[in-house]
Amino acid sequence: MKKKLMQIITMAMTLFVFTGCGSSTNEEADNIPKEDREIKVIVPDGLPSMAMAKMIKENPEIIDGYNVSYSIEKTAENVVSGVLKGEVDIAVVPSNVAATQYNKNAGYKIVATTGWGAFYLISLDGEKAIDDLKGEAIYNIGKGLTPDIVTKSILKDTEYDIEADFNFSYVNGVTELAPMILAGKTKYAVVPEPAFSQISSKKPELKVVMDLNEEWKNNNSSDYGFPQATIIVKEDLIENDSKFIDVFLDKVEESTIFANENREELANYCEEIGVSADKSIISKAIDKANIKFVKISDSKDEYKTYFNKLNDFDPVTIGGKVPDEGVFMEK
């Protein structure tokens, strides 16, 4: 079970890479800068680092007395390890990893979301409806991982028989899936941004069969869809440095707004900070990236729905059980 859990976490992070705050018990201490407090922030490559590119590039002062360092990680192992070992103060992780770390007592809480569902069921065989894909091979990333669970959950909610109606095949990651699509080895696949934009730039005949986030919103009476990029913060930082967290989250929100409204400059920033997505693709990818900052106080229901769906599919994907309310930062 433990081995399976770690495999799921690591594969989720691999996909992710290529794809109000708690009050202090001592209000006076909250307003006093902590001298030379070092804050380590880890952000995966891909959409999460695109969402925070302005913040990472400009590294604005949050509050006097705090030194913030950012690390863009290109491997799943580094992000998972940093969180589970408690080596970072703030991290952006796939939403199921936010649940898993809590169930493993790693000591972080969910504070906000920077990105919502950015997966698309595509066709390279002209305009298609879901019914047209019955019996066809549909490629996806990682059996039992977020794209697989979300896709099957949506189809199930739409009253399809998942096992009988569709023929799902799997690859290990986007770096394997994108070349397969470009080589014409599959006509149908579930693809995340920014790979979607990379493929569509070379295959203009690409059509969207289903926007998974929009379908999720419709099926679950959801305002935002399913959370994809989650900010988690160490509990002690929330408890003892809540003013810092307030300002930090304000800066994150500013960065996500910048990403959506300044595409060309965003592309330059991403190139400078080392985001691996091709610079020419980044401005186009924003259209379907669903980068949007939402504090946890405004999105608890989205997470509860998401965690329950994952738990119904396989509890191992969220660390064995639906996390209780303690996973969320309160304010």
Secondary structure, DSSP 8 states (H G I E B T S, - for coil): -HHHHHHHHHHHHHHHHH------S-HHHHTS--TTEEEEEEEETTHHHHHTHHHHHH----STTEEEEEEEE-SHHHHHHHHHTT--SEEEEEHHHHHHHHHTT--EEEEEEEEE--EEEEESSSS--GGGGTTSEEEEESTTSHHHHHHHHHHHHTT--HHHH-EEEEES-HHHHHHHHHTTS-SEEEEETTHHHHHHHH-TT-EEEEEHHHHHHHHHT-SS-SEEEEEEEEHHHHHH-HHHHHHHHHHHHHHHHHHHH-HHHHHHHHHHHT--S-HHHHHHHGGGT-EEEEEGGGTHHHHHHHHHHHHHH-GGGGTSS---GGGB---
